[in-house]
Amino acid sequence: MTQTLLQVEGLKKYFPITSGWRRTTVGHVKAVDGVSFSIQDGETLGLVGESGCGKTTTGRLVLRLIECTDGSIRMNLGSQDVHVSDLRGEDLRLFRRHMQMIFQDPYSSLNPRLTVFDIIAEPLKALGDLSSAQIDDRVRQLMTQVGLRPQFLQRFPHAFSGGQRQRVCIARSLALDPKLIVCDEPVSALDVSVQAQIINLMKDLQQEQGLTYLFIAHDLSVVENIATRVAVMYTGRIVELAPTDELFAQPRHPYTHALMSAVPRPDPKLRKARELLPGDVADPSDLPAGCAFHPRCRFAQDQCRQQTPELREISGGHQVACHLAEEIDLVE
C-alpha cells in the first residue's frame, strides 16, 4: 500500500483584526478553520473553492511560509516522521529541500535581475552541497526536463513568454528533488493552450520522479484532469473530499454541486442548467452559526442553522461536511 506522505490535522489560521492607535484586537478573520487531510506518496490532491476560501493560505501553512494558529503538519520521509509544525530555525531551513512551491504568477515570482541560470541554481547554492561544475550540470539537466533549451540559461525572465517562465519556475522547484510540491494555481495566468502543455509536463514529471502535488486551483476542469482526489473548501473549511471520478460523477454537498454546474462543457449540444447560489460568501470574520453555507443552501433546515457539520465519511473515501448528505437529491 502507498504510504501517507503528508498528514494535516486541525489546521487553523486566524488573522487578528485590530482597531485604534493601540492596535487592540477586536476580532479574527478565520482564513483556515480546522482543516484536516492527508496526501499519499505520489498522488495529486486538488484543493478547490471560491476566491477567499483559504486555499492558498492552506498551501502556505503546509510549507511554513506563514505560521499556523493551531494544528499539526507531519511529513513521512520513510526513515523518519517529521513534525513540520514544530521545526524551528536551522532545522526548518534544511527541511525546506523536501517541500517546494510553484507560484501562481510566473511574472512576479521570478527575480527580474537574475538570469535563468541563477534563478534555478539559487536553491542548489542555498541548500545543496554541489560543486560549481555539478551545479552547472544539474541546471542544464533541469532545463532539458522542463522542455527549455540550455542555451537560454543566460537570458533574463523578461525574454520569455508566460508558459516558458512557468517552466523555469517548475525547474526551480525540482532543483532539490523535493518529495512534495505545492502548486498554487500554476496555470491560471496562462493561455488555455499553454495550460494544457504545463499540465502535461507536470504529469510527466510526476510519473518520472514520483512527485507528490498539492494542486490549488479555481478551474475544476484543470483539477479533473490532474488530481487523484479533490478537496472542496468553503470559508476556511473542507466541505467535501473524494476521489476525482466519484466527486465529479456524484457530488454530495450542495456547494460542490453548484461549483460543478458552473464548469463549461465543450459540447455545444449539451445543455446543462446552472445553479445560481443566492446571497454572498460568508464573512470569515463573522461566520453564521451552524453550517457556514446554510444561508445560500436551498436544502437548509434548523439543524443546519444550529450545528456545525463535521467532515465525515459516507462511503469509501468520500467525506462530506453536511448533515443532510444522505437525504438530499442533487441529481439533475
N, C-alpha and C positions, 0 to 999 in steps of 0.2 A: 504493500500500500504506500501511496505517496505521503510523505511526512508533511506536517504543518510547518511552514517557514515563518509566518508572521501571525501572532496572536494578539489582538487588541481587545481589551476588556474595560468597559465602563469609562470610555474616554470622554473627557469634558474639557471645554474651553470657554470660560466666561470672561468677557471683556468688561471692565468696570466703566460705568457712566458717572462722570464727575460733574460737580456744579460749584459755582462760586470761586472766589480767589483762593480759598483754601483747598480747592480741588477735592471736596468731600464726595465720597462715593454715595450715590443716591440710587443705584440700581446696577444691573448687569445685562449685557447682551449675551444670550446663551447661544453662541455660534455653533458649538458642538455640545450635545447634552446627553451623555450616556451611550455612546456608540460602541458596539461590540461586533467584531467579525474576525475571521481567520482567512489566511491565504495559503493554499497548498503550494509546495515547491513545484515550479514550472507552469503554474496556471496564471490566467489573467482574470482579475476581479474588476469588473466595471462598476464605477460609482457615478450615479446619475441623479439629476434633480434640477430644479429651477435655480436661477441665479440667487445667491444669498442663502442657500440651504445648508452650507457648511462643507461642501465637497473639498474645495481647495484647502480650507483650514484643517480638515482631517488629514489630508496628504502631508501638509507641513508639520502637523503634530507627530505623525508617524516618523518623519525624518528628524525630528527635534529641531526644526528650524524656528519653531516657536514652542514655548513651554506649555504643557497642559496644566489645567486646574486640578484635575483628578484623573485617575485611571492608570492602567498599566499597558506597556508595549513590550512584548517579548519576541525575540527572534531566535530561531533554532538553526544553528550553523552546523549541525551534525555532531561535532565534537563537543559543543558547548551550547547551553541555553542561556542567552544573554537577555537581561532585563534592561532594555534600551532606555526606558524611562528613568532608570536610576543612574545612568552613566553621567560622569561629570568631567570637565577639564580635558586633560590629555587622553584619557580613556575614550571619551566621546569623539574627539578629533580623529583618533586612529580607527575607531569603529566605522567612521563615515565611508571608508573604502567599500563596505559591504552594501551600502544603500545610496543610490543616486537619484537625480531628478531631471526630467525633461520639462522645461518650462513652456508656457502657452505661447508666448510671443517670441519668435526667433529673431525679431529685430531689436528688442531691448535686452534680451538675455545673453547677448554676445558683446564683449568689450570692443568698441569700435577702434580702439588704439592698439589692439593686439592683432597679430597675424593669425591665420587659421592654425598654423603650427603651434604658436604659443598658447592659443586657446585650448587645444586638445592636449598639449603637453603639460599644462598647468597642474592638473591633479596628479600626474606622474611625478612631477618635481616636488609637490607638497607632501604626498603620502607614499610614493614609491621609493624603491632603493635601486634604481637602474642607473647605469652609466649614460653619458650623453649619446653614445652610439646606439645603445639599446633603446633609449627614448625615441631617437630618430626612427629606428626600425619599427617600433610599436606605433608611432603616429602614422607612418606610411601604411602600415597594415590596417589600421582603423579607417583611414580614408578610403582604402580599397573596399573594406567591408560594407561601408555605407554608400558605395556607388559614386564616389568622387575621385577625381584624378589626383595623385600625389603631387603633380606639377602645380596644383593650386595652393599649396601649403604656404607660400609667401604672400598670398593675397590677403586683403583685409575684408571684413564682413560686408562692407558696402558693395563689393564687386559681385556678390552672389544674389540669386533670387531667393524668395521666401522658402521654397522647398529645399534648396541647397543649404541655406542657413540651418534649417531644422535637421538636416543630415549631419551638419557639423555638431549641432547640439547633441544628437544621438551618439556620435563618435566620442564626444567628451564624456558622456555618461557611461560609456562602455570601457573607458581607459583603464580602470582599476579592477575590471572583472567583478562587478557587484553581483550580489545574489538577488536584490530587489531594486526595481526601478519604479519610481512614482512618476506617472505620465500625466501632467496637469494640462488637459485639453491640448495635446501636442499637434492637432491638425486643424483646430478651429480657425486659425488665422490664415489658412491656405486655401487655394482654389480647389474645387471638388476633384478635378483630375489628379492634382498633386496629392490630395488627401489619400487617394487610393494607393498611390505609389509609396507613400510613407507608411501606411498601414501594412502593406505587403512586405515592406522592408522590415518592419518591427516583428511581424510574424515569422519571417525567415530567420532573423537573428535569434528569436526566442527558441526556435527549433534547433538551431545550430549550437547555441551556447547554454541552453537550459535556463533561460532568464525567467524571472517572475515579475509580473506587472501589476501595479495598482493603477488602473486606467480611469482617469477622471474625465468626464465629457458631458456636454449638453445633447449632442446628436445621438439619438438612440439607434439610428441606422448604422452608425460607425461602431457603436458598442456591440450591436448584434453581430457584427462581422468579426470582431476580435476577441470578445470576452468569453470566458468559460462559464462564469457566474456573474450575476448582476445584483448590486445592492442599490435600492432606491431611497434617496434621502428627502426629508421634508422638515424644514425648520430645525435642523440640528440633530435629527434622529433618523435612524434607518427604519422605514415602514414596511419594506419587503425585500427579501433576499432569496434568490432561487437560481437554479441552472438556467442559462440563457434561453435555450429552446423552450423550456417549460414556462418561463416568465413571459415570453413573447406570445406563446400559444394560449396561455390561460393566466393572466394576471388576477390576483386575488384581492388586491387593495384598490379601492376606488380611485385613489390618486394615481397609482400606476396605470390603471385603465385609461384615465384621462390623458396621461402622457402618451400612451400608445396610440390613442386616437388622433394625436397631432402629428404623427410620423407620416410624411408624404409617401405615397406609393408610386412606383414607376409606371404602372399600367393605367392609362387614362380611362379605360373602360371600367376600372374597379372603383366604384363609388363607396366611400366609407363615411358614415356620419361622425362628425367631430363633436366631442363632448366639451362644451364650454363651461368652465367652473365659475360659479358666481363669486363675488367678493374679491378680496385681495389676500396675498400670502400673509400668514400670521406674523405679527411683530415679534422677533426673537427676544426683545427686551420686555415684552408684556404678553406672554403666551396665554391663550384661553385655558380655562380649566378643562380637565379631561383630555380627549384627543385633540391635538392642535389643528387637525384637518376638519373637525366636525362643523365649523361654520360654513364650509364650502361643500359639504358632503350631502347628497340627496338621500342617503340611507340613514343619517344620524338619528339616534334615539337617546333617551335620557341617560342611559349608561355611558354613551359616548361623551356626553357633556359633563359627566361627573368623575369618571375613572380614566386614567391614562393607560392605554393598552400597552402591554409588554410584547416584545418580539418573541413569538412562539412558533414552533414547528407544527404545520398542519398536514404535511406529507413528507416523504423522503427528501430531505434537503431543501424544502420550501418553507420559508419562515415569513410570517406576516404579523404586523402590529395592528390588528383590527379586531374588535370584539365580535364583529358580525361576519367574519371571513367565510365561515362555513354556511351561512344563511343567505347572503345576498347573491343575486344572479347578475354577473357582469357580461354575459354573452350577448352580443349584438343581434 
